[in-house]
């Protein structure tokens, strides 16, 4: 599920076929407003990459009831008036991720389809008014705007390691462009979800990955890791036993959301419960929500509530206790301060020179990317990506 950032709208991806359903909600009432891709063939037994490549990518306009869907029928736009083709989008575009610029004038798409066949080392910048398509930096998994403004986070994935990149998007740097910054997170392997910021901008959570149902939470702007956990049993390694694969299927990869209360992360479970986790103390309280159904998706709404989808097709709208929820002004002030502090601690770098300019952290240790190019020492306690990097350098 992808909630609109301002309006009471949600885009729900169909579990049976590459289709998207748009719902409006208020109180406990839901109304279906439209769908995109209903005529698509079902997924059937498709799993892994075969299913992933058919799954639509979606993005909401930051202000308007305007949804873009990239799927098997091309790049389409949904509005209350209906569904139509998006003017200016490359005819052959098969974007795996979409995002709007904060000002809503530009659509970012990955991978790039300015050349036939696509280019995963670049992205497209679609100017909606003129229809022109320009070049953007490398990113491949979602774009999340920091609630303090002027800053976004996205992922650039590789099987060995994934970067969580940050980019300036304020008025001074042209809000239609991502201007990459030299501070970044580095994560083991790939397969992570879009980074999520808390409403007060003081924490960022990343859900992953290709091998484990991991949850990592980082303090912002320090990028210090304050929580690292695995949902269910950790990966036992290949060949995977059937019972572990069953567990892997039981956990939804879209089951985390920040509530309005600072430091509270919500996690949906296969038992249909919601775990409310304090990311600083690591204490958790479980709440029974669904009966006889597992969590299939969880998202935060624009008004500070939580929207939960169950495997039996339920949609449940939850509100946090009013006594636990700070004012919107308090969250906005905290978020603005966090974003400003981060931007002051970084500098812009050329998009094509990441390998020579980045300062990387895993939330505990920090590395200069130039130093990593020559390191030859690592042990079993080091991150897997660092062990691989050291082994490759040593072999050279």
C-alpha positions as CSV (number, residue, x, y, z in Angstrom):
1,X,0.0,0.0,0.0
2,X,1.1,3.5,-0.8
3,X,-0.7,6.3,1.0
4,X,-1.0,9.8,-0.5
5,X,1.3,12.2,1.4
6,X,-1.5,14.9,1.9
7,X,-4.9,13.4,1.0
8,X,-6.9,10.5,2.4
9,X,-6.1,8.2,-0.5
10,X,-4.3,4.9,-0.8
11,X,-3.0,2.9,-3.7
12,X,-3.3,-0.9,-3.0
13,X,-1.4,-3.3,-5.2
14,X,-3.4,-6.4,-6.1
15,X,-1.9,-9.7,-4.8
16,X,-3.3,-11.7,-7.7
17,X,-2.4,-9.7,-10.8
18,X,-0.4,-6.6,-11.8
19,X,-3.2,-4.2,-10.9
20,X,-3.5,-1.2,-8.6
21,X,-6.7,-0.2,-6.7
22,X,-7.3,3.3,-5.5
23,X,-9.3,3.8,-2.3
24,X,-10.5,6.8,-0.4
25,X,-11.0,6.6,3.3
26,X,-12.3,8.6,6.3
27,X,-13.3,7.4,9.7
28,X,-14.0,3.8,9.3
29,X,-15.4,4.2,5.8
30,X,-13.6,3.0,2.6
31,X,-14.7,3.6,-1.0
32,X,-13.0,2.3,-4.1
33,X,-12.4,5.1,-6.5
34,X,-10.8,3.3,-9.5
35,X,-8.3,0.7,-10.7
36,X,-5.4,0.4,-13.1
37,X,-4.5,-2.8,-14.9
38,X,-7.5,-5.0,-14.1
39,X,-7.3,-6.7,-17.5
40,X,-3.7,-7.9,-16.8
41,X,-3.1,-11.7,-16.7
42,X,-2.8,-13.2,-13.2
43,X,0.6,-13.8,-11.6
44,X,-0.2,-17.5,-11.2
45,X,2.7,-19.4,-9.8
46,X,5.2,-16.7,-10.7
47,X,7.7,-16.1,-7.8
48,X,10.9,-14.1,-7.2
49,X,12.2,-12.0,-10.1
50,X,9.6,-13.3,-12.5
51,X,6.8,-11.9,-10.3
52,X,8.8,-8.8,-9.3
53,X,9.3,-7.7,-12.9
54,X,5.5,-7.7,-13.5
55,X,4.7,-5.8,-10.3
56,X,3.6,-2.2,-11.0
57,X,5.5,0.8,-9.7
58,X,3.4,3.6,-8.3
59,X,3.9,7.2,-7.2
60,X,1.5,9.9,-5.8
61,X,1.7,13.5,-6.7
62,X,2.7,15.4,-3.5
63,X,-0.4,17.6,-3.6
64,X,-3.0,16.4,-6.1
65,X,-5.1,13.3,-6.4
66,X,-2.9,12.1,-9.2
67,X,-1.3,8.6,-9.3
68,X,1.3,7.4,-11.8
69,X,1.5,3.6,-12.5
70,X,4.2,2.0,-14.5
71,X,3.1,-1.5,-15.5
72,X,2.6,-3.8,-18.4
73,X,0.4,-1.3,-20.3
74,X,3.1,1.4,-20.1
75,X,3.2,4.5,-17.9
76,X,-0.4,5.6,-16.9
77,X,-1.9,8.3,-14.8
78,X,-5.0,7.9,-12.6
79,X,-7.1,10.8,-11.5
80,X,-10.7,10.9,-10.3
81,X,-11.6,11.6,-14.0
82,X,-10.1,8.2,-15.1
83,X,-7.0,6.6,-16.5
84,X,-4.9,7.9,-19.4
85,X,-1.4,7.6,-20.8
86,X,1.2,9.8,-19.2
87,X,2.4,12.3,-21.8
88,X,6.2,12.4,-22.4
89,X,7.0,9.0,-20.9
90,X,9.2,6.8,-23.1
91,X,6.9,4.3,-25.0
92,X,9.1,1.4,-24.0
93,X,9.5,2.5,-20.3
94,X,9.4,-0.4,-17.9
95,X,10.2,1.6,-14.7
96,X,10.7,-0.5,-11.6
97,X,10.5,2.5,-9.3
98,X,8.8,5.9,-9.6
99,X,8.8,9.1,-7.5
100,X,7.7,12.7,-7.8
101,X,10.0,15.6,-7.1
102,X,8.8,17.6,-4.0
103,X,7.4,20.4,-6.1
104,X,5.3,17.9,-8.2
105,X,6.6,19.2,-11.5
106,X,8.9,16.3,-12.3
107,X,8.6,12.5,-12.3
108,X,11.7,10.4,-11.5
109,X,11.8,6.9,-13.0
110,X,14.3,4.1,-12.6
111,X,16.0,2.5,-14.5
112,X,16.5,4.9,-17.3
113,X,14.7,4.2,-20.6
114,X,16.3,7.0,-22.6
115,X,18.1,4.2,-24.4
116,X,16.5,1.0,-25.7
117,X,16.6,-1.8,-23.2
118,X,17.0,0.3,-20.1
119,X,20.1,1.5,-18.1
120,X,20.3,0.6,-14.4
121,X,23.2,2.9,-13.8
122,X,21.1,6.0,-14.6
123,X,17.5,7.2,-14.2
124,X,15.0,9.4,-16.1
125,X,13.8,12.9,-15.2
126,X,10.4,13.5,-16.8
127,X,9.4,17.2,-16.9
128,X,5.6,16.9,-16.8
129,X,4.8,20.4,-18.3
130,X,7.2,20.3,-21.3
131,X,7.3,16.5,-21.8
132,X,11.1,16.5,-21.9
133,X,13.1,13.6,-20.6
134,X,16.4,14.3,-19.0
135,X,19.1,12.3,-17.2
136,X,19.2,11.6,-13.5
137,X,21.5,9.8,-11.1
138,X,21.7,6.1,-10.2
139,X,19.0,4.9,-7.9
140,X,16.7,1.9,-8.0
141,X,14.5,1.6,-5.0
142,X,12.0,4.3,-4.0
143,X,12.5,7.9,-3.0
144,X,11.5,9.2,0.4
145,X,11.2,12.9,1.2
146,X,12.5,14.0,4.6
147,X,9.6,15.7,6.5
148,X,11.9,18.7,7.2
149,X,12.0,19.4,3.4
150,X,14.9,20.0,1.0
151,X,16.2,16.4,1.3
152,X,15.4,12.9,0.0
153,X,16.7,9.4,0.6
154,X,16.8,6.6,-1.9
155,X,18.7,3.3,-2.5
156,X,21.3,2.3,-5.1
157,X,21.4,-1.5,-4.9
158,X,24.1,-4.1,-5.6
159,X,24.1,-7.8,-4.7
160,X,27.3,-7.2,-2.6
161,X,26.2,-4.0,-0.9
162,X,23.5,-1.3,-1.1
163,X,24.0,2.4,-0.7
164,X,21.3,4.5,1.0
165,X,22.0,7.8,-0.8
166,X,20.8,11.3,0.2
167,X,20.2,14.2,-2.1
168,X,19.4,17.9,-1.8
169,X,16.2,19.0,-3.5
170,X,15.6,22.5,-2.1
171,X,14.8,25.6,-4.1
172,X,18.4,26.7,-4.3
173,X,19.4,23.5,-6.0
174,X,16.3,23.2,-8.2
175,X,13.7,21.0,-6.6
176,X,13.2,18.9,-9.8
177,X,16.7,17.5,-9.5
178,X,18.4,15.1,-7.1
179,X,21.8,16.6,-6.1
180,X,23.7,13.7,-4.4
181,X,25.4,14.3,-1.1
182,X,28.6,12.8,0.1
183,X,27.2,11.1,3.3
184,X,25.6,7.7,2.7
185,X,24.7,4.5,4.5
186,X,26.1,1.1,3.3
187,X,24.0,-2.0,3.8
188,X,24.8,-5.7,3.3
189,X,23.5,-7.3,0.0
190,X,20.3,-6.0,-1.7
191,X,16.6,-6.4,-1.8
192,X,15.7,-3.6,0.7
193,X,12.5,-1.4,0.7
194,X,12.2,2.3,0.4
195,X,13.7,4.2,3.4
196,X,11.0,5.5,5.8
197,X,11.4,8.7,7.8
198,X,9.6,9.3,11.1
199,X,7.2,12.3,11.2
200,X,9.6,14.3,13.4
201,X,12.5,13.5,11.0
202,X,14.7,12.1,13.9
203,X,14.7,8.4,12.7
204,X,14.9,6.5,9.5
205,X,13.9,2.8,9.0
206,X,15.0,0.4,6.3
207,X,13.2,-2.9,5.7
208,X,15.1,-5.7,4.0
209,X,16.6,-7.7,2.5
210,X,17.0,-10.5,-0.1
211,X,18.0,-13.0,2.6
212,X,16.5,-12.0,5.9
213,X,13.4,-10.0,7.1
214,X,15.6,-7.4,8.6
215,X,14.6,-4.1,10.2
216,X,17.3,-1.4,10.8
217,X,16.5,2.0,12.4
218,X,19.0,4.9,12.2
219,X,19.0,8.1,14.2
220,X,18.9,11.2,12.0
221,X,21.0,13.2,11.3
222,X,23.8,11.3,12.9
223,X,23.0,8.0,11.0
224,X,23.8,6.1,14.2
225,X,22.1,2.7,14.1
226,X,19.8,2.4,17.1
227,X,17.9,-0.8,16.2
228,X,18.9,-3.9,14.1
229,X,16.7,-7.0,14.3
230,X,15.5,-9.9,12.2
231,X,11.9,-10.8,12.0
232,X,11.5,-14.5,12.5
233,X,14.5,-16.8,12.2
234,X,17.7,-15.6,10.4
235,X,18.6,-17.1,7.1
236,X,20.1,-20.6,7.6
237,X,22.0,-20.4,4.3
238,X,21.5,-22.4,1.1
239,X,20.0,-25.0,0.7
240,X,17.1,-23.4,2.5
241,X,14.9,-25.8,4.6
242,X,11.2,-25.8,3.8
243,X,10.1,-24.6,7.2
244,X,12.3,-21.5,6.9
245,X,10.9,-20.8,3.4
246,X,7.4,-21.1,4.8
247,X,8.4,-18.5,7.5
248,X,9.9,-16.3,4.8
249,X,6.6,-16.3,2.9
250,X,4.6,-15.6,6.1
251,X,6.2,-12.2,6.8
252,X,5.2,-9.3,4.5
253,X,8.1,-7.2,3.2
254,X,5.8,-4.1,3.5
255,X,5.0,-4.4,7.2
256,X,6.6,-1.4,8.9
257,X,5.5,2.2,9.5
258,X,6.3,5.1,11.8
259,X,3.5,6.4,14.0
260,X,3.1,10.1,15.0
261,X,4.7,9.5,18.4
262,X,8.4,10.1,18.2
263,X,10.5,6.9,18.4
264,X,7.5,4.5,17.8
265,X,7.9,2.0,14.9
266,X,5.0,-0.3,14.1
267,X,5.5,-3.8,12.7
268,X,2.8,-6.0,11.3
269,X,3.1,-9.7,12.1
270,X,1.9,-13.0,10.4
271,X,-0.5,-13.4,13.3
272,X,-2.4,-10.3,12.4
273,X,-0.9,-8.3,15.3
274,X,0.8,-4.9,15.4
275,X,3.9,-4.6,17.5
276,X,4.6,-1.1,18.7
277,X,8.4,-0.8,19.1
278,X,10.3,1.9,21.0
279,X,13.4,2.2,18.9
280,X,15.5,3.6,21.7
281,X,14.6,1.2,24.5
282,X,13.8,-1.7,22.1
283,X,10.7,-2.6,24.1
284,X,7.7,-3.8,22.3
285,X,3.9,-4.0,23.0
286,X,1.7,-6.1,20.8
287,X,-1.9,-5.1,19.8
288,X,-4.4,-7.6,18.4
289,X,-6.0,-6.2,15.2
290,X,-6.8,-8.9,12.6
291,X,-8.5,-12.2,13.4
292,X,-7.4,-15.2,11.4
293,X,-5.5,-13.2,8.9
294,X,-1.9,-12.2,8.5
295,X,-0.5,-8.7,7.8
296,X,-0.1,-8.2,4.1
297,X,0.8,-4.5,4.2
298,X,1.1,-1.6,6.6
299,X,1.4,2.1,5.9
300,X,1.1,5.5,7.7
301,X,-1.6,7.9,6.5
302,X,-1.3,11.6,5.8
303,X,-3.2,12.4,9.0
304,X,-1.0,10.3,11.3
305,X,-3.1,7.1,11.4
306,X,-2.1,3.6,10.4
307,X,-3.6,1.6,7.6
308,X,-3.4,-2.2,7.8
309,X,-4.2,-4.7,5.1
310,X,-4.9,-8.3,5.9
311,X,-4.3,-11.4,3.7
312,X,-8.1,-12.0,3.6
313,X,-8.6,-8.6,1.9
314,X,-9.3,-6.5,5.0
315,X,-8.5,-2.8,5.3
316,X,-8.3,-1.4,8.8
317,X,-7.7,2.2,9.7
318,X,-6.2,2.8,13.1
319,X,-5.6,5.9,15.1
320,X,-2.9,6.3,17.8
321,X,-4.0,7.4,21.2
322,X,-4.4,11.2,21.3
323,X,-2.4,11.4,24.5
324,X,0.6,9.8,22.8
325,X,0.6,12.0,19.7
326,X,2.5,15.3,19.6
327,X,1.2,18.3,17.7
328,X,1.9,18.6,14.0
329,X,3.8,21.8,14.7
330,X,6.2,20.0,17.1
331,X,6.9,17.3,14.6
332,X,7.5,19.9,11.8
333,X,9.9,22.0,13.9
334,X,11.9,18.9,14.9
335,X,12.0,17.7,11.3
336,X,13.1,21.0,9.9
337,X,16.0,21.1,12.4
338,X,17.1,17.6,11.6
339,X,17.1,18.2,7.9
340,X,19.0,21.5,8.3
341,X,21.7,19.8,10.5
342,X,22.2,17.0,7.9
343,X,22.5,19.4,5.0
344,X,25.0,21.5,6.8
345,X,27.1,18.4,7.5
346,X,27.4,17.4,3.8
347,X,28.4,18.6,0.4
348,X,27.1,18.0,-3.1
349,X,29.1,15.5,-5.3
350,X,29.0,14.6,-9.0
351,X,26.5,11.8,-9.6
352,X,29.0,9.9,-11.7
353,X,31.7,10.0,-9.1
354,X,30.2,8.2,-6.1
355,X,33.1,5.8,-5.9
356,X,35.6,8.6,-5.1
357,X,33.5,11.0,-3.0
358,X,31.3,9.1,-0.6
359,X,31.8,8.9,3.2
360,X,30.0,5.6,4.2
361,X,28.7,4.3,7.5
362,X,26.8,1.2,8.5
363,X,25.5,3.0,11.6
364,X,28.4,2.0,13.8
365,X,31.6,2.5,11.8
366,X,32.6,5.0,9.1
367,X,34.7,4.5,6.0
368,X,36.0,6.8,3.3
369,X,35.2,5.1,-0.1
370,X,38.8,5.8,-1.3
371,X,40.2,3.9,1.6
372,X,37.9,0.9,0.9
373,X,39.4,0.6,-2.5
374,X,42.7,-0.5,-1.0
375,X,41.7,-2.3,2.3
376,X,42.8,-6.0,2.4
377,X,42.0,-6.9,6.0
378,X,38.6,-8.0,7.4
379,X,37.5,-10.8,9.7
380,X,34.3,-12.7,10.4
381,X,33.0,-10.0,12.7
382,X,33.0,-7.4,9.9
383,X,30.0,-6.8,7.6
384,X,29.8,-9.3,4.7
385,X,30.3,-6.5,2.1
386,X,33.6,-5.5,3.8
387,X,34.9,-9.1,3.9
388,X,34.1,-9.3,0.1
389,X,35.8,-6.0,-0.6
390,X,38.9,-7.0,1.3
391,X,39.1,-10.3,-0.4
392,X,38.8,-8.8,-3.9
393,X,41.4,-6.2,-3.1
394,X,43.8,-8.8,-1.8
395,X,43.3,-11.0,-4.9
396,X,44.3,-8.0,-7.0
